C-alpha cells in the first residue's frame, strides 16, 4: 500500500474546546484531510516558533463573491479573485450570498452557480435565496432572506409576504439580513446614510425574524449585527429557550459614527446596516468577548473604487480577515473565543451542508489551517490587496499580526509581507 504524501506542521496550535499548546499536525495531501495530531518531534516541513499561532482554517460565513451565470458583476469580483483575497487573508472557506442578478433560488440556478464556485481556490458553500415566490430546493442547502431592498426581486416589501414565504421553509437554516423595509421607507429622505437606516430598523427586524423563525421552526441566523438593541432581542429569545445564532462584521467592531469625521474618504465606511454610535460598537465588542456572538463574518462586499465613491454601499474585507483577528486579540478578545467564532462555529455550518468535518484540528478533519505570525505587524496597503475591489477601509492602519501561511486541504500558500 502506497504511503500518503504528508504535509507536516509543528507549532503552537488552538482548536475549539482544546488548550493552546505545541502540536504536530500531519495532513494527507492526497485526501486533504488531517491524518494525525501528535506530540511535536522538533522537525517538520513547516516548523514554527512560539510567536506563531496555528488555527483551524478560518471560515468566513458571509461573502459576496459576485459571480453568477449572467456574468454582469464579475468585474467587481468572481470566485477566483474572491478565493485569492481569502487566501491572502487566511480564509480557507467561505459562504457566498445569493443576491446576484441571476440568484440561486431553485435547483437549476443553484447547481449552475455551484459549478462556477468550483473555480475558487478555497471551499465555497452557497446560500440559496428566499424571495416572495421561491420554494425550497429539493436537496439540503442553507438559505438567506433579505428583509429589506436588495438586488432584483429577492427581498420583501411587506411583513405578510415575508411571513407567507418563510412558512414554506419550515425547519431550514435561514440567515436574515435584518432591516425593516417600512422603517427604511419612512426615513429614506433623511440627510445621512446612517439616519436613513436607523437602529430601530434593525431591532424591529430582528424581533420579527425571531418571531417568524419560531412560528416556522426555522434555525435562525442573524447577519451583521450592528446594534445593542438587536443584541438584546437575541438575548431575550435565548432566554425563552430559542436557539438562534448571530454574526458581527469587522467594520462594526472597529469603526463607529464618531470615526466618520476623521476619515479621508468617509464613503469607504458606507455599509448596510450602517455604522452605529460608539456605545453600540463597544456593546458588540463586549458581547464577542463574552462568547454571546457566534461568528465573525466579513460581509465582504466588493465594488469598484468608482462605484464606492458614488455611494454604493459595501466594504471588502477578505484580504484583512486574519490580521483583523490579531487586532481583536490585542484588544482583549481571547483567542479561544476568536477560534470558535472564526473557525469552529462557521465550521459546523459547512460540515452540515458540505458533508466534511470543518473547523477543528483533529484526526479526519479537513486539512485546512491558518498560520498567524503574532510578531509581524501588517500595514494595510491598497497595492497589496488581492480583491478586485483594490481598496480597504483599513488602508494605512497597522494590525499587530499577519498571516504567515494559508493551508487549503494540504496545499500551502505562503503569504508575503504586507497588504
C-alpha positions, 0 to 999 in steps of 0.5 A: 500500500502506497504511503500518503504524501504528508504535509507536516506542521509543528507549532503552537496550535488552538482548536475549539474546546482544546488548550493552546499548546505545541502540536504536530499536525500531519495532513494527507495531501492526497485526501486533504484531510488531517491524518494525525495530531501528535506530540511535536518531534522538533522537525517538520516541513513547516516548523514554527516558533512560539510567536506563531499561532496555528488555527483551524482554517478560518471560515468566513460565513458571509461573502459576496463573491459576485459571480453568477451565470449572467456574468454582469458583476464579475468585474467587481469580483468572481470566485477566483479573485474572491478565493485569492483575497481569502487566501491572502487573508487566511480564509480557507472557506467561505459562504457566498450570498445569493443576491446576484442578478441571476440568484440561486433560488431553485435547483437549476440556478443553484447547481449552475452557480455551484459549478462556477464556485468550483473555480475558487481556490478555497471551499465555497458553500452557497446560500440559496435565496428566499424571495416572495415566490421561491420554494425550497430546493429539493436537496439540503442547502442553507438559505438567506432572506433579505428583509429589506431592498436588495438586488432584483426581486429577492427581498420583501416589501411587506411583513405578510409576504415575508411571513407567507414565504418563510412558512414554506421553509419550515425547519431550514437554516435561514440567515436574515439580513435584518432591516425593516423595509417600512422603517427604511421607507419612512426615513429614506429622505433623511440627510445621512446614510446612517439616519436613513437606516436607523437602529430601530430598523434593525431591532424591529427586524430582528424581533420579527425574524425571531418571531417568524423563525419560531412560528416556522421552526426555522434555525435562525441566523442573524447577519451583521449585527450592528446594534445593542438593541438587536443584541438584546432581542437575541438575548431575550429569545435565548432566554425563552429557550430559542436557539438562534445564532448571530454574526458581527462584521469587522467594520462594526467592531472597529469603526463607529459614527464618531470615526466618520469625521476623521476619515479621508474618504468617509464613503469607504465606511458606507455599509448596510446596516450602517455604522452605529454610535460608539456605545453600540460598537463597544456593546458588540465588542463586549458581547464577542468577548463574552462568547454571546456572538457566534461568528465573525463574518466579513460581509465582504462586499466588493465594488469598484473604487468608482462605484464606492465613491458614488455611494454604493454601499459595501466594504471588502474585507477578505484580504484583512480577515486574519490580521483583523483577528490579531487586532481583536486579540490585542484588544482583549478578545481571547483567542479561544473565543476568536477560534470558535467564532472564526473557525469552529462555529462557521465550521459546523455550518459547512460540515452540515451542508458540505458533508466534511468535518470543518473547523477543528484540528483533529484526526479526519478533519479537513486539512485546512489551517491558518498560520498567524505570525503574532510578531509581524505587524501588517500595514494595510496597503491598497497595492497589496490587496488581492480583491478586485475591489483594490481598496480597504477601509483599513488602508494605512492602519497597522494590525499587530499580526499577519498571516504567515501561511494559508493551508487549503486541504494540504496545499500551502500558500505562503503569504508575503509581507504586507497588504 
